[in-house]
Amino acid sequence: MNFTIILLIILTLISRIVGMAREMTIAYFYGATAVGDAYFVSLAIPTVIMTCLTFSLATSYVPVYQKLPANKADKHLFTNKAIGITLLIGLLTLIVAQIFAPQLVRLFAVGFDENTMRITTMLTRITLFAVFLMGINHLLQGLMQVKEKVLLASLSGLPFNFVATIFIIISAYTNLPMLAIGTVVALGAQSLYLLTLAHRQQFRLKPQLDFKDSNVQNLIVLSLPIILANTVDQLGLVVDKNIASTFGTGAISALTYATRTTTAISAVFVTSILVMTFPKIARLVATNNLMQMKEALSQAIVGMNLFVIPVIATVAMFSYPLTSLLFGRGAFDDSAVLTTSNLLFFLAFFLFGSGMFALVARVFYALGDSKTPMIVATVKVIINLFLNVVLTALMGISGLALATSISSLTGMAILIVLLRRKIGSLRLKNTLISLNKITGASLVMVVFAYFFYHFIAEFHELLALFVAAIAGSGLYLLLILILRIKEVEQLVALAISKVRTFVKKKKL
């Protein structure tokens, strides 16, 4: 781990805090209601479609770009051709989805009544125009990764969340279509920001279509299994929403708030590691340096879980007060807080499985193997569907969250085993030792914070949560230093070296 990753985590955290403010605004004005359900489904439809298609394309874009000759003009031309494909996908998606909008809504939320269905369809027809912007944003994020300009790119969520929040407030005092219009305008603001960053890298947006280009063909070939894997994964989410819709009004909203909380955490600690690690792994594979690639993978695993494991422990232990703090006001009543906090508790464990799965899958992508993650993703979704039926019968809607966590952990384990078979020993013995130390420190930290919180909560609940977080974080930092985790020691040594260099320069 290096300071760039730490800085990226900090910047992403800032962006996600603003994003949580957007979620809190939605919860305040619309709560866990039929309108809230309709809004979230209308967002899910274009997001799911474009995640399956253009996000998959952007994932393949990185390793293909890394193998291109050093000529900058050729690389920018390839990027414009990739963007041309995403715009074509967006156009076809818009036409088909507009025609079949009511059927799509029914596919995503079978339990909606006619009024909620009508509202959702109206909002969906508007948000579908965002598919072009989503596609461009996915590719531009990939471009910033290979250009190693991820720090400023990590702040692209700020313009989106700021504009979206304003439109949520406007919609509460005007009309519901402003919710969907706000999403399109907010994505436009995000695109403008990313295009500005790309322009500074001498990239000029000139989309082209050229299916005869061998690099474009390689991009498509590598993307197809990833598209299938993401499609299967997204279908699992669609099934979750459908099952949730059968639990009554507000169930989809509660599931969405819990999911988005874990997604925000994942973006801070998992995505930050992925965007820094993936281009490096792709470069090492391109130069056939598997030993260093395995070392980079090991460092990424420890670096990611240095944050993820204590966060899992914290979210699980404090799911109710966290939910109450984030959403428990306005139209978001006590019943919604309880339902969402239960879902959040079980979804916390999803963070480890999904983060590890995403990291290991990218090693396969760098190796030019996108079929294996696709097959494992399919198995993972099948397990999830089976567990959905069993666990919701036993636990109600909370069973959806537990099924998601169990299936993600199972998929992760399978993928790691298959990677070991593909490239030999992963040299993870020291990694497992570090993970055990992190887990032990996290458990001690969260127990300490729990008692600290309940002692102060008698006087002031919000203050208790804040003080417990500070005290727990301090104890965790002390413990990982005492336990002498190699990656932490390397980071501390690097920090000391930089401070010494800075002091010497000042003296000179």
C-alpha positions in Angstrom: 0.0 0.0 0.0 1.2 3.5 -0.7 0.2 7.1 0.0 -1.6 7.4 -3.3 -4.1 4.7 -2.2 -4.5 6.4 1.2 -5.2 9.7 -0.5 -7.6 8.0 -2.9 -9.5 6.5 0.0 -9.8 9.9 1.6 -11.0 11.6 -1.5 -13.5 8.8 -2.3 -14.7 9.0 1.3 -15.4 12.7 0.8 -17.3 12.0 -2.4 -19.3 9.2 -0.7 -20.2 11.4 2.3 -21.8 13.8 -0.1 -23.5 10.7 -1.7 -24.8 9.7 1.7 -26.2 13.2 2.1 -28.2 12.6 -1.1 -29.5 9.3 0.3 -30.4 11.0 3.5 -32.3 13.7 1.5 -34.3 11.1 -0.3 -35.1 9.3 3.0 -36.2 12.6 4.6 -38.6 13.6 1.8 -39.8 10.2 0.6 -38.9 7.7 3.3 -39.7 4.0 2.8 -42.9 4.7 0.7 -44.4 3.8 -2.6 -42.8 6.9 -4.2 -39.4 5.9 -2.8 -39.8 2.4 -4.2 -40.8 3.8 -7.6 -37.8 6.1 -7.7 -35.3 3.4 -6.8 -36.6 1.0 -9.4 -36.6 3.7 -12.1 -32.9 4.2 -11.3 -32.1 0.5 -11.1 -33.4 -0.2 -14.6 -30.9 1.9 -16.7 -28.2 1.2 -14.1 -28.5 -2.5 -14.3 -28.6 -2.5 -18.1 -25.5 -0.3 -18.5 -23.6 -2.1 -15.7 -24.1 -5.3 -17.7 -23.0 -3.7 -21.0 -20.8 -0.6 -20.8 -19.3 -1.2 -17.4 -18.2 -4.6 -18.6 -16.7 -2.9 -21.7 -14.8 -0.5 -19.5 -13.4 -3.4 -17.4 -12.1 -5.0 -20.6 -10.8 -1.7 -21.8 -8.0 -1.5 -19.2 -6.1 -4.7 -20.1 -6.5 -4.1 -23.9 -5.3 -0.5 -23.5 -2.2 -1.7 -21.6 -1.2 -3.9 -24.4 -1.4 -1.2 -27.1 1.8 0.4 -28.4 3.1 3.5 -26.7 1.7 5.9 -29.4 -0.6 8.3 -27.6 -2.7 9.1 -30.7 -3.4 5.4 -31.3 -4.5 4.9 -27.7 -6.8 7.9 -27.9 -8.2 6.7 -31.2 -8.9 3.3 -29.5 -10.6 5.1 -26.6 -12.9 7.0 -29.0 -13.8 3.7 -30.8 -14.7 2.2 -27.4 -16.8 5.2 -26.6 -18.5 4.9 -30.0 -19.5 1.3 -29.1 -21.0 2.5 -25.8 -23.0 5.2 -27.5 -24.4 2.7 -30.0 -25.3 0.4 -27.0 -27.0 3.3 -25.3 -29.0 4.2 -28.4 -30.2 0.6 -28.9 -31.0 0.4 -25.1 -33.0 3.6 -25.2 -35.1 2.5 -28.1 -35.9 -0.9 -26.8 -36.4 0.1 -23.2 -38.7 3.0 -24.1 -40.9 0.6 -26.0 -41.0 -2.0 -23.3 -40.8 0.3 -20.2 -44.0 -1.1 -18.5 -42.8 -4.7 -19.0 -39.3 -3.8 -17.6 -40.9 -2.2 -14.5 -43.0 -5.3 -14.0 -39.8 -7.4 -14.4 -38.0 -5.4 -11.7 -40.9 -5.2 -9.2 -43.6 -7.8 -9.7 -45.2 -6.9 -6.4 -46.0 -3.3 -7.2 -49.7 -2.2 -7.3 -51.0 -0.3 -10.3 -50.4 3.2 -9.0 -46.8 2.5 -8.0 -46.3 0.8 -11.4 -47.6 3.9 -13.2 -45.3 6.2 -11.2 -42.3 4.0 -11.8 -42.9 3.7 -15.5 -43.2 7.5 -15.9 -39.9 8.0 -14.0 -38.2 5.2 -15.9 -39.0 6.7 -19.3 -37.1 9.8 -18.2 -34.1 8.2 -16.5 -33.5 6.0 -19.5 -32.0 9.0 -21.3 -29.1 8.8 -18.9 -27.8 5.6 -20.6 -25.6 7.6 -22.9 -24.0 9.5 -20.0 -23.5 6.3 -18.0 -21.7 4.7 -20.9 -19.4 7.6 -21.4 -18.7 7.9 -17.7 -17.7 4.2 -17.4 -15.1 4.5 -20.3 -13.7 7.8 -19.0 -13.2 6.3 -15.6 -11.3 3.5 -17.3 -9.2 6.1 -19.2 -8.3 7.8 -15.9 -7.2 4.5 -14.4 -4.7 3.7 -17.2 -3.5 7.3 -17.2 -3.0 6.9 -13.4 -5.1 10.0 -12.8 -7.5 8.4 -10.4 -7.3 10.9 -7.6 -9.2 13.7 -9.3 -11.4 11.1 -11.1 -12.5 9.8 -7.7 -14.2 13.1 -7.0 -16.5 12.7 -10.0 -19.3 11.7 -7.6 -19.3 15.2 -6.1 -21.0 17.0 -9.0 -23.4 14.1 -9.5 -24.5 14.0 -5.9 -24.6 17.8 -5.5 -26.9 18.2 -8.5 -29.0 15.2 -7.7 -29.6 16.4 -4.1 -30.8 19.8 -5.4 -33.2 18.1 -7.7 -34.6 15.8 -5.0 -35.4 18.9 -2.9 -36.9 20.7 -5.9 -39.1 17.6 -6.7 -40.5 17.6 -3.1 -41.9 21.1 -3.7 -42.8 20.8 -7.4 -43.5 17.4 -9.1 -42.1 13.8 -9.2 -40.7 14.0 -12.8 -38.0 16.3 -11.4 -36.6 13.3 -9.5 -35.8 11.6 -12.8 -34.8 14.7 -14.6 -32.3 15.4 -11.8 -30.7 12.0 -12.3 -30.0 12.8 -16.0 -28.7 16.3 -15.3 -26.5 15.0 -12.5 -25.0 12.4 -14.7 -24.4 15.1 -17.3 -22.5 17.2 -14.7 -20.4 14.1 -13.9 -19.6 13.6 -17.6 -18.6 17.2 -18.0 -16.2 16.8 -15.0 -14.6 13.6 -16.4 -14.3 15.1 -19.9 -12.5 18.1 -18.4 -10.0 15.7 -16.8 -9.6 13.7 -20.0 -9.1 16.9 -22.0 -6.1 17.7 -19.7 -4.6 14.4 -20.8 -4.9 15.6 -24.4 -7.9 13.4 -25.1 -10.5 14.8 -27.4 -13.9 13.2 -27.5 -14.5 12.1 -31.1 -16.6 8.8 -31.0 -16.1 6.4 -33.8 -17.4 3.0 -34.9 -14.9 0.6 -36.4 -15.6 -3.0 -35.8 -12.8 -4.0 -38.2 -10.1 -2.7 -35.8 -8.3 -5.7 -34.3 -8.1 -4.0 -30.9 -11.8 -3.3 -30.9 -12.4 -6.9 -31.7 -10.2 -8.0 -28.8 -12.1 -5.6 -26.6 -15.4 -7.1 -27.6 -14.2 -10.7 -27.3 -12.8 -10.1 -23.8 -16.0 -8.2 -22.8 -18.6 -10.8 -23.8 -17.9 -13.2 -20.9 -17.8 -10.2 -18.5 -21.1 -9.0 -19.9 -22.6 -12.4 -19.2 -21.1 -12.5 -15.7 -22.4 -9.0 -14.9 -25.8 -9.8 -16.4 -26.1 -12.9 -14.2 -25.0 -10.9 -11.2 -27.5 -8.1 -12.0 -30.3 -10.6 -12.5 -29.7 -11.7 -9.0 -30.3 -8.1 -7.9 -33.5 -7.9 -9.9 -34.7 -11.1 -8.3 -33.9 -9.6 -4.8 -36.0 -6.5 -5.7 -38.8 -8.6 -6.9 -38.9 -10.7 -3.8 -38.6 -7.5 -1.7 -41.6 -6.0 -3.5 -43.7 -8.8 -2.2 -43.1 -7.7 1.4 -45.2 -4.6 1.0 -44.7 -0.9 0.6 -41.3 0.4 1.5 -39.5 -2.9 1.4 -37.6 -2.1 -1.8 -36.7 1.3 -0.3 -35.4 -0.4 2.9 -33.3 -2.9 0.9 -32.0 -0.1 -1.3 -30.9 2.1 1.6 -29.1 -0.8 3.2 -27.5 -1.8 -0.1 -26.4 1.7 -0.9 -24.8 2.1 2.5 -22.7 -1.0 1.9 -22.0 0.1 -1.7 -20.8 3.5 -0.4 -18.4 1.7 2.0 -17.3 -0.7 -0.8 -16.6 2.3 -3.1 -14.3 3.9 -0.5 -12.2 0.9 0.5 -12.7 -1.7 -2.2 -13.0 0.3 -5.4 -10.1 2.6 -4.3 -7.8 -0.4 -4.1 -9.1 -1.9 -7.4 -8.6 1.2 -9.5 -5.0 1.5 -8.3 -4.2 -2.2 -8.5 -5.9 -3.4 -11.7 -3.7 -1.4 -14.1 -0.6 -2.5 -12.3 -1.6 -6.2 -12.4 -2.5 -5.8 -16.1 1.0 -4.3 -16.8 2.7 -7.1 -14.9 0.8 -9.8 -16.7 1.5 -8.1 -20.1 5.2 -8.3 -19.3 4.8 -11.9 -18.1 6.0 -11.1 -14.6 3.8 -13.4 -12.5 5.9 -13.4 -9.4 5.5 -9.6 -9.0 1.8 -9.9 -9.9 1.2 -12.3 -7.1 3.0 -10.0 -4.7 0.8 -7.1 -5.9 -2.3 -9.2 -5.4 -1.2 -10.1 -1.8 -0.6 -6.4 -1.0 -3.9 -5.5 -2.4 -5.7 -8.1 -0.4 -4.2 -7.0 2.9 -4.5 -3.3 2.0 -8.2 -3.6 1.2 -9.0 -5.7 4.3 -7.0 -3.5 6.5 -10.1 -1.2 6.2 -12.9 -3.6 5.2 -12.7 -6.1 8.1 -13.0 -3.4 10.9 -15.8 -1.7 8.9 -17.7 -5.0 8.7 -17.3 -5.5 12.5 -18.4 -1.9 13.1 -21.4 -1.9 10.7 -22.6 -5.3 12.1 -22.3 -4.2 15.7 -23.8 -0.7 15.2 -26.3 -1.3 12.4 -29.3 0.1 14.2 -27.7 3.4 15.5 -26.0 3.9 12.2 -29.2 3.5 10.3 -31.0 5.8 12.7 -28.3 8.4 12.4 -28.2 8.3 8.6 -31.9 8.0 7.7 -34.1 8.2 10.8 -35.8 11.5 10.3 -38.6 13.0 8.3 -40.7 10.4 6.4 -38.3 7.6 7.4 -40.1 6.2 10.5 -39.0 3.8 13.3 -40.3 0.8 11.4 -38.2 1.7 8.3 -35.2 2.2 10.6 -35.6 -1.3 12.1 -36.1 -3.1 8.8 -33.2 -1.3 7.1 -30.8 -1.9 10.1 -31.6 -5.6 10.1 -30.8 -5.8 6.4 -27.6 -3.7 6.9 -26.4 -6.2 9.6 -26.5 -9.2 7.3 -25.2 -7.2 4.3 -22.1 -6.1 6.2 -20.5 -9.5 5.6 -21.1 -9.1 1.8 -18.3 -6.5 1.8 -15.6 -9.0 2.3 -16.8 -11.5 -0.3 -17.7 -9.0 -3.0 -14.4 -7.1 -2.5 -12.3 -10.2 -2.7 -14.3 -11.6 -5.7 -13.9 -8.3 -7.6 -10.1 -8.2 -6.9 -9.4 -11.9 -7.9 -11.7 -11.6 -11.0 -9.5 -8.7 -12.2 -6.5 -11.0 -12.1 -8.4 -13.3 -14.4 -9.3 -10.4 -16.7 -5.6 -9.3 -16.8 -4.7 -12.9 -17.8 -7.1 -12.7 -20.7 -9.6 -15.1 -19.0 -13.0 -13.6 -18.6 -14.9 -16.9 -18.9 -13.9 -18.3 -15.4 -15.3 -15.3 -13.4 -18.5 -15.5 -15.6 -19.0 -19.2 -14.7 -18.3 -18.6 -11.0 -20.7 -15.5 -11.0 -23.4 -17.8 -12.5 -22.8 -20.4 -9.7 -22.9 -17.6 -7.1 -26.3 -16.3 -8.4 -27.8 -19.8 -8.4 -26.7 -20.2 -4.8 -28.1 -16.8 -4.0 -31.5 -17.7 -5.6 -31.7 -20.9 -3.7 -30.9 -19.3 -0.4 -33.3 -16.4 -1.1 -36.2 -18.9 -1.2 -35.0 -20.8 1.9 -33.9 -17.9 4.1 -36.8 -15.5 3.3 -39.2 -18.3 4.4 -37.3 -18.5 7.7 -36.3 -14.9 8.3 -38.5 -12.7 6.1 -36.9 -9.9 4.1 -33.6 -10.1 6.2 -33.1 -13.5 4.5 -32.4 -11.6 1.2 -29.4 -9.9 2.8 -28.0 -13.0 4.5 -28.4 -15.0 1.2 -26.4 -12.3 -0.6 -23.6 -12.4 1.9 -23.3 -16.2 1.9 -23.3 -16.5 -1.8 -20.7 -13.8 -2.2 -18.4 -15.5 0.2 -18.9 -18.8 -1.5 -18.2 -17.3 -5.0 -15.0 -15.7 -3.6 -13.7 -19.0 -2.2 -14.4 -20.8 -5.5 -12.7 -18.1 -7.6 -9.5 -18.2 -5.4 -9.3 -21.9 -5.7 -9.6 -21.7 -9.5 -6.9 -18.9 -9.7 -4.5 -21.1 -7.7 -5.1 -24.0 -10.2 -4.5 -21.6 -13.1 -1.2 -19.9 -12.0 0.0 -22.1 -9.1 0.6 -21.1 -5.5 -0.6 -17.6 -4.7 1.9 -17.3 -1.8 -0.8 -16.2 0.5 0.6 -17.7 3.8 1.8 -14.3 5.1 -1.3 -12.7 3.7 -3.5 -15.0 5.8 -1.4 -14.2 8.9 -1.9 -10.5 8.3 -5.7 -11.0 7.8 -5.9 -13.0 11.1 -4.2 -10.1 12.9 -6.5 -7.6 11.3 -9.6 -9.7 12.3 -8.4 -10.0 15.9 -7.7 -6.3 16.2 -11.1 -5.5 14.7 -13.0 -7.7 17.1 -11.2 -6.2 20.1 -11.8 -2.7 18.7 -15.6 -3.2 18.1 -16.2 -4.8 21.6 -14.4 -1.9 23.2 -16.3 0.6 21.1 -19.6 -1.2 21.9 -19.2 -0.8 25.7 -17.9 2.7 25.2 -21.0 3.6 23.2 -23.5 2.2 25.7 -21.8 3.9 28.6 -22.2 7.4 26.9 -25.5 6.7 25.1 -27.4 7.2 28.4 -26.4 10.9 28.2 -26.4 11.6 24.4 -26.7 8.9 21.7 -25.2 10.9 18.8 -22.2 12.0 20.9 -21.8 8.4 22.1 -21.6 7.1 18.5 -19.1 9.7 17.6 -16.9 9.2 20.6 -17.1 5.4 20.3 -15.9 5.7 16.6 -13.0 7.9 17.6 -11.9 5.7 20.5 -12.4 2.5 18.6 -10.4 3.8 15.6 -7.6 4.9 17.9 -7.5 1.4 19.6 -7.5 -0.3 16.2 -4.6 1.8 14.9 -2.6 1.0 18.1 -3.3 -2.7 17.8 -2.3 -3.1 14.1 1.0 -1.3 15.0 1.6 -3.6 18.0 0.8 -6.7 15.9 3.5 -5.7 13.4 1.5 -6.3 10.2 4.1 -6.2 7.4 2.1 -3.9 5.1 1.5 -1.5 7.9 5.1 -1.5 8.9 6.0 -0.7 5.2 3.6 2.2 5.2 5.0 3.6 8.5 8.5 3.2 7.2 7.6 5.1 4.0 5.9 7.8 6.0 9.0 8.3 8.2 11.2 8.4 5.1 9.1 11.0 3.5 9.1 13.1 6.7 12.9 12.9 7.0 13.2 13.9 3.3 10.9 16.9 3.9 12.8 18.0 7.0 16.2 17.8 5.1 14.9 19.9 2.3 13.6 22.5 4.8 17.0 22.6 6.4 18.7 23.1 3.1 
